[in-house]
Amino acid sequence: MKYHVEARSVVKRFGPTTALNGAEIAIAEGHTHALVGRNGAGKSTLVSILTGLQRPDEGEVLFSGETAPALADRDAWRQRVACVYQKSTIIPALTVAENLFVNRQTERGRMINWRALRARARELLDTYEVDVDPRALAGELSVEQRQLVEIARALSFGARFIILDEPTARLDGPAIERLFTRMRSLREQGVTMMYISHHLDEVYEICQSVTVFRDARHIVTRPVAGFAHDELVAAMTGEATAAYEARRRTPGEAVVLSGAGLSLAGRYHDVDISVRAGEVVGLAGSASSGKVGLAETLVGLRRPDAGTVTIDGTRVRPGDVPAAMRAGLGFVPEDRHHEGFVPLLSVGENATIPIAHKLGSFGIVSPARRRERAVQMIESLDIKTEGPDQPVGDLSGGNAQKVVFARALVDDPKALVVINPTAGVDVKAKQALLGAVEDAVERGAGAVVVSDELDDLRICDRVLVMFHGKVVKDVPRGWTDHELVAVMEGIQE
Ligand SMILES: Nc1ncnc2c1ncn2[C@@H]1O[C@H](COP(=O)(O)OP(=O)(O)OP(=O)(O)O)[C@@H](O)[C@H]1O
């Protein structure tokens, strides 16, 4: 078989952590090949090595049988491989055209000709059938449009190998389908792709072959056809894993979180929501439904144009996160990179921010108590880290998400709001996080779970479905995927 890309016996260490330990991958020409594994298995580290951003301590990378270029030769790497990361590399303050030609605007030292730049951008976008205005500011694009611009930019350097690192994590159902259609057409044109995802159903849908990494090593490579789901999960986790069983409970009477008459222009209109102690309420809907905006209002990240938010009996000042937390809120934001954690602070410091005032007298935090609490959280959420002193910025994506979760739970919240709580976490960790929400609810909290994932919504006692900024249906437990999706897409009320 002809391999487009190979990594052989790759070792990569970060201090005491061995992120890759003799890891291998070989991707056949023209294949869409999945790379899966638990959080911290070494997938992103392999991506950084396959894209020439990091040098392996041992081992080698080959493209079409030839040794990879020197790290400093960025152009040579760009011609061989492109990567669409979950986190955008697009510069929001620049236009689409500028982003497409960043670092290559001037040819032979000439002044930038803006008109020509836009025309070239238009041509490039047309070639790859991307319907985006080259004059638009990149920061105003949707996640989907931004990814398409990144794919077009990647292909424009001539790369025939694209890595997609969790590309669907922030896309809704229809956008995922459109991405898959595009991937199929790229494959027909002979483009080779490596696809990283924690959604195994996507792996079965779009990939032909799959490689499993576990604990920094290659475990198996097989065609996806005939690779049973249970077997794949067992290869990832090293053991048989049963499906998560949502628990049954009877919600109490007391309302612990409510929003009344909430409106925010362009997002949602005149919404009432009320969550009782011991109850999990889901919020579902497409990207334009307003569900994330509503949740962000409940936690104080957004100030509504009208309406009130009450947490555990306290009417909180709109748009004031600390006030909401003082009233008893714990939350997991949508974008962990912005509002979730402080990368330079340690795991322990991040996880205990909300209780800093309780860990010592006179506002001075006792390091021993912080450490003790942090160690408890690391154990209970199974966070893969060197220890509480490691900066969160060094953790793998899924493990950083668990730290954000730890922070949300550390002060025993009365009201818990989690937005796409399991984004980027592996199958087993997903169960641990959903279990942690159910535990908090059993201790008397009320929770709101906002998610694009039907699996996350299964723990909900009821799901409020939003469509174009309105709550259109209150769906009790027992729904089927098909029924819920139909309501979310506005097909059925
Ligand atoms: N810059 C770094 N400094 C220290 N440790 C690091 C660094 N980058 C990665 N690691 C460690 O290497 C290991 C592998 O991380 P990597 O990000 O490759 O995992 P992953 O498989 O991509 O996980 P996820 O599914 O959570 O994204 C982890 O234990 C991580 O903490």
The ligand as an SDF file (V2000), in Angstrom:
LIG
                    3D

 31 33  0  0  0  0  0  0  0  0999 V2000
    3.4870   21.5230   26.3680 N   0  0  0  0  0  0  0  0  0  0  0  0
    3.3060   20.5000   27.2150 C   0  0  0  0  0  0  0  0  0  0  0  0
    3.8980   20.4720   28.4240 N   0  0  0  0  0  0  0  0  0  0  0  0
    3.7130   19.4290   29.2760 C   0  0  0  0  0  0  0  0  0  0  0  0
    2.9300   18.3800   29.0090 N   0  0  0  0  0  0  0  0  0  0  0  0
    2.3130   18.3400   27.8210 C   0  0  0  0  0  0  0  0  0  0  0  0
    2.4480   19.3970   26.8640 C   0  0  0  0  0  0  0  0  0  0  0  0
    1.7050   19.0770   25.7660 N   0  0  0  0  0  0  0  0  0  0  0  0
    1.1300   17.8840   26.0360 C   0  0  0  0  0  0  0  0  0  0  0  0
    1.4990   17.4350   27.2650 N   0  0  0  0  0  0  0  0  0  0  0  0
    1.0980   16.1740   27.8960 C   0  0  0  0  0  0  0  0  0  0  0  0
    1.2180   15.1350   26.9520 O   0  0  0  0  0  0  0  0  0  0  0  0
    0.1570   14.1820   27.1080 C   0  0  0  0  0  0  0  0  0  0  0  0
   -0.5350   13.9840   25.7570 C   0  0  0  0  0  0  0  0  0  0  0  0
   -1.2920   15.1470   25.4590 O   0  0  0  0  0  0  0  0  0  0  0  0
   -2.0790   15.3690   24.0920 P   0  0  0  0  0  0  0  0  0  0  0  0
   -2.5410   16.7860   24.1090 O   0  0  0  0  0  0  0  0  0  0  0  0
   -1.2460   14.9320   22.9550 O   0  0  0  0  0  0  0  0  0  0  0  0
   -3.3170   14.3810   24.2840 O   0  0  0  0  0  0  0  0  0  0  0  0
   -4.6070   14.1670   23.3540 P   0  0  0  0  0  0  0  0  0  0  0  0
   -4.6550   12.7160   23.0080 O   0  0  0  0  0  0  0  0  0  0  0  0
   -4.6010   15.1360   22.2440 O   0  0  0  0  0  0  0  0  0  0  0  0
   -5.7750   14.4600   24.3700 O   0  0  0  0  0  0  0  0  0  0  0  0
   -7.2630   15.1710   24.1880 P   0  0  0  0  0  0  0  0  0  0  0  0
   -8.1560   14.1060   23.6400 O   0  0  0  0  0  0  0  0  0  0  0  0
   -7.6430   15.5130   25.5930 O   0  0  0  0  0  0  0  0  0  0  0  0
   -7.0970   16.3630   23.3140 O   0  0  0  0  0  0  0  0  0  0  0  0
   -0.7460   14.7340   28.1930 C   0  0  0  0  0  0  0  0  0  0  0  0
   -0.4620   14.0610   29.4000 O   0  0  0  0  0  0  0  0  0  0  0  0
   -0.3720   16.1940   28.2880 C   0  0  0  0  0  0  0  0  0  0  0  0
   -0.5610   16.7010   29.5840 O   0  0  0  0  0  0  0  0  0  0  0  0
  1  2  1  0
  2  3  1  0
  2  7  2  0
  3  4  2  0
  4  5  1  0
  5  6  2  0
  6  7  1  0
  6 10  1  0
  7  8  1  0
  8  9  2  0
  9 10  1  0
 10 11  1  0
 11 12  1  0
 11 30  1  0
 12 13  1  0
 13 14  1  0
 13 28  1  0
 14 15  1  0
 15 16  1  0
 16 17  2  0
 16 18  1  0
 16 19  1  0
 19 20  1  0
 20 21  2  0
 20 22  1  0
 20 23  1  0
 23 24  1  0
 24 25  2  0
 24 26  1  0
 24 27  1  0
 28 29  1  0
 28 30  1  0
 30 31  1  0
M  END
$$$$
